[in-house]
Amino acid sequence: MNARTTHIVYPRQLALLAFIASFTFKVVMLPQYLSGVAGRQSAIVMAYMMAIEIGMFFIIYGVISRTSLLDSAMPAPLKAIFVALVVFSSGIKSSVLIAESISYISTTLFDDGLWRLVILALMPTLMFVAYKGANVIARTAQIVFWVIAVSLFFNILFAQFKGDIGNLFPMRFDASVMSAGDRHMMWFGDFTPFLFVTVAKPARKQRSGLAIIIPLLFVLAVGFMIVFVSVYGGGGVLVSNAFNKIGIFNRISMLLGTVDFPTVCSWLMMAIIKLSVILYAIIEGITYYVKRRGWVSVAVGLALGFAIFFGLKNLDRTYKFATSWMRYVVGVIEYLLPPAVYLAVRKWDKDAKPFCAAAPEQEALEEAGKCAERKA
Amino acid sequence: MRGKKGLKIFTSRKWILILLFIVVLVGFDMLTTNKSLINRGLVVGLSIDTSGDRIELNAQTVLPRSGGSSTGNNNFMIFTATGETMQDAVEKLSSSMGVKASFAHCTIVVFGENMIKTAAYDNVLKFLVRSDEFADNTLLVAAATGKEVLAAKVPINEVAAYHLQRMMQGVQKEAGVNPCTLKDYFANYYRIGGASYMPLAVVEQCDYTPEGSQIQAQEAQLISLERSLITTREGYAFTLDANASEGLSFVKNRLNGGSVLYLGDCSRETDVILLESKSRIKVDSPEHAVIKISMNIRRNEMQSTNNGMIVNALSDNELERIRESVRGKVLACFDKCKDNEVDVFHLGEQVYRKYGCDWLQGIDEHYLDTIKLDVEVKLTVK
C-alpha cells in the first residue's frame, strides 16, 4: 500500500476544489478579454467553454476515482511523458495566472503598484501550501469556503442589477465565439492538475456535493458573464478586474470608497487555493523524477518568482504571452491529455480500487483499543 | 540543559520557515504604501475643463478636521491642476494637494462644455472607466465651465459637490432630468449610433436668507438640471430644451416624480402629478418602431361639484390631452435628434437586436430617416 496520503481528497473536498479552481480566474480579467473579441457573444463563449471544461472534469473524475496518475500501473515511460506534460502546462498556466493575481492585488489594495513585493509575499505562501499537499489544500478550501460562499451570496442577494439584458442580443454562434474561445483557452481547462490527486472513499457514506457544485459552477460562471455584458454592454472591453467592479459594496462608495474588501479578500482566498493546486501539480510532477520534495518546492517557487519578476512584468505582456502560440501547446495538453490518461487507466488499472478511508483508520483504532466511532 | 533543548526547537525546519514568513511579511508591510486615509485628500467632486490644449482638473476636496459632518467641521477647498493627459493631470493634482488625490468618494464628475467639444474628451472618459480609483460616477455637463459649477455658492453654505450629489439622488427619477453614470455612458457608447446624454448644469443667481441673526438676504446660486446635452462618440452634439428633455426622460428612464402640463376642460393650463412611468420600445419592422409609455398619474385639482355630485375625475378629453402632451414631448425630442442624425432613443439598437447583422449591413449613417416612430401612452389615474 502506498504510504503517501498528501494526494488524497474526499469527494466533498474535491467538489469545493473544482468550484474554486474553475471559477476564480474566470471573473477577473477574462470577461474584459472575451468582450474585446466576442462583444455581445461573450456569454455564449463562456457557456461553450465551460461546457467543455465540465466535460473534462468528468473524464478526470473517471481517472481519479480509481487512482491518481502517479499511482497508476501504466508503463513507466508513458507515465513519465504524461507527468512531464502536466508539469509543463501547469508551469505555463501558473506564470500567467500568478501575474494576473499580482496585478489584481496591487491595483485593488495598494497605491503605488509595488507588485514585486506582492510576489515576495505571495510565492512563499503558495509554495508552502502546495508543498504540504493536496489534502491540505482541500482542507483549507473547506475552511475558507464559508467565507467565500457568504461573500458570493451577499453579492447576489444585494445586487442592484442595473443592466439591460437586451445587450446580449442578437445572440448568434458566429466566428467571434470560436475566435474568443481559441484565443483564451489558457483560462480554461483548469482541472488537469487534479490528475495528481485521488478521491478517497469516505469511512462513512457522504454526499459529494458534485451534483450541486458542478451545475452551480456553470450557472455562476455564465451568469456572471451575462450580468457583466448586461451592465457594461460593449463597454466591457474597458473594464478590468470585473469581479471587483461588479461587487455590491462598490455601490455604496459614497460611504466606503471603492476599496471593496469583502470582494477582494474572498477572491484572494480563492486565488491562493487555485494557484496552490497548480503549483502542487508542478511540485508533485517534478518530485516524481527528483524525489526531493522540499528542494523541488523551493526551486519551483524561485523559478516562477524570477519568471514573473523579470519576464511577465505587466498584464499586457502576460496577455500577449498567454494568447501567443503557446496557448495551443497548453490547450493540446489540457484537452487531450485527460482522455489519453483515462484510456490508459482503463487499460492498466482495471483492478485498481479507490483509497478507502475506513480501512487504515479502522486498523489504527483497533490497535489503540479504541471504539470504532469515526467520521469521514 | 533544558535551555539548550529549548533553543534547539528554533533550529528546526518548521521554525526557520515561520521566521522566514515573518521576515517577508514584515518587510513587505514596511515597504508598501497601503491605502491610508492619512496620506489622502478626499475628492468629493471633480470638474474637467480645457485650458488651452491641456486638461484642467478642479477637485473639490475635503480637508478633515474633527467629526465627520459634511459641512459642520470640515473645510473644503478646490484644488486645480492641468496636464497633457488625464493621468498627467491627476498626478499634478496630487502634487498640488500635497497628498494623494483619492477619488473613491467622488460621485460627481462635471465636464465643461468646451471639454466635450475637444478630441481629448473620448480619452478622458475612457480613463475614468478604466481607472480602479473611480466609482460609477454620475456625469454632468456645465453650461459654462465645470469649475463654475463646483464653485457655486449654493444655499446654506453647502458644498456644491454634496449639493449636486443630493440633487441627483432626489431628482434622478423626476420627469425632465436625464441622469447618466459612467456605466450608462459606455453602455450607450457601444450601441448602434453611440449617442448618449447627460444633464446640463446651469448655474443661476438667487437670493437666500441665512439662519440666525443675519436676516438680510444674501446672494447665492442655484444649479438647474432641467435641460440635457446629447453626445455622440465624437463628443458634443447639441442641447435639448426643457420640453424635449422631458420627452427623453419619459423614454429612457423609469420615473416616479414630476408633473405633466396639459390644457384642462376650462381652457386653462393645468397639470397632473406623475406617480410612476415606464416605457419600452417595440420594433414591428426595420422601418417602424413604437414607444409604449405606461404612466400612473394623480389629479392635482380640488374636487368640484356638478349637479350636487362631487366630481374628482379627469374627462376623456383631458386624458387625451395628457396623452398628447407626453406624445408631443417625446416627438419633440425625436424630431430634434432626427434633424441632427443622432439616435438618442437607440432605435437602431432595437432593430439590430431583432433583425441582426442583415439589417446592419444594409444601413448608413442616415438610417434614422428610414424609421417611422409612433408613441403610445397608456394612462392609469390613481
Chai-1 contact restraints between the chains, C-beta under 6 A:
chainA,res_idxA,chainB,res_idxB,connection_type,confidence,min_distance_angstrom,max_distance_angstrom,comment,restraint_id
A,T107,B,D132,contact,1.0,0.0,6.0,A-B,restraint_1
A,F110,B,T32,contact,1.0,0.0,6.0,A-B,restraint_2
A,F110,B,N34,contact,1.0,0.0,6.0,A-B,restraint_3
A,D111,B,T33,contact,1.0,0.0,6.0,A-B,restraint_4
A,D112,B,T33,contact,1.0,0.0,6.0,A-B,restraint_5
A,L114,B,T32,contact,1.0,0.0,6.0,A-B,restraint_6
A,L117,B,F28,contact,1.0,0.0,6.0,A-B,restraint_7
A,L117,B,L31,contact,1.0,0.0,6.0,A-B,restraint_8
A,L117,B,T32,contact,1.0,0.0,6.0,A-B,restraint_9
A,L120,B,V24,contact,1.0,0.0,6.0,A-B,restraint_10
A,L120,B,F28,contact,1.0,0.0,6.0,A-B,restraint_11
A,A121,B,F28,contact,1.0,0.0,6.0,A-B,restraint_12
A,P124,B,V24,contact,1.0,0.0,6.0,A-B,restraint_13
A,G166,B,R353,contact,1.0,0.0,6.0,A-B,restraint_14
A,F169,B,R353,contact,1.0,0.0,6.0,A-B,restraint_15
A,P170,B,R353,contact,1.0,0.0,6.0,A-B,restraint_16
A,P170,B,G356,contact,1.0,0.0,6.0,A-B,restraint_17
A,G233,B,A187,contact,1.0,0.0,6.0,A-B,restraint_18
A,G233,B,Y190,contact,1.0,0.0,6.0,A-B,restraint_19
A,G234,B,Y190,contact,1.0,0.0,6.0,A-B,restraint_20
A,G235,B,F186,contact,1.0,0.0,6.0,A-B,restraint_21
A,G235,B,A187,contact,1.0,0.0,6.0,A-B,restraint_22
A,G235,B,Y190,contact,1.0,0.0,6.0,A-B,restraint_23
A,L238,B,K126,contact,1.0,0.0,6.0,A-B,restraint_24
A,L238,B,V129,contact,1.0,0.0,6.0,A-B,restraint_25
A,L238,B,R130,contact,1.0,0.0,6.0,A-B,restraint_26
A,S253,B,A135,contact,1.0,0.0,6.0,A-B,restraint_27
A,M254,B,T107,contact,1.0,0.0,6.0,A-B,restraint_28
A,G257,B,A104,contact,1.0,0.0,6.0,A-B,restraint_29
A,G257,B,H105,contact,1.0,0.0,6.0,A-B,restraint_30
A,T258,B,A104,contact,1.0,0.0,6.0,A-B,restraint_31
A,T258,B,A135,contact,1.0,0.0,6.0,A-B,restraint_32
A,V259,B,K35,contact,1.0,0.0,6.0,A-B,restraint_33
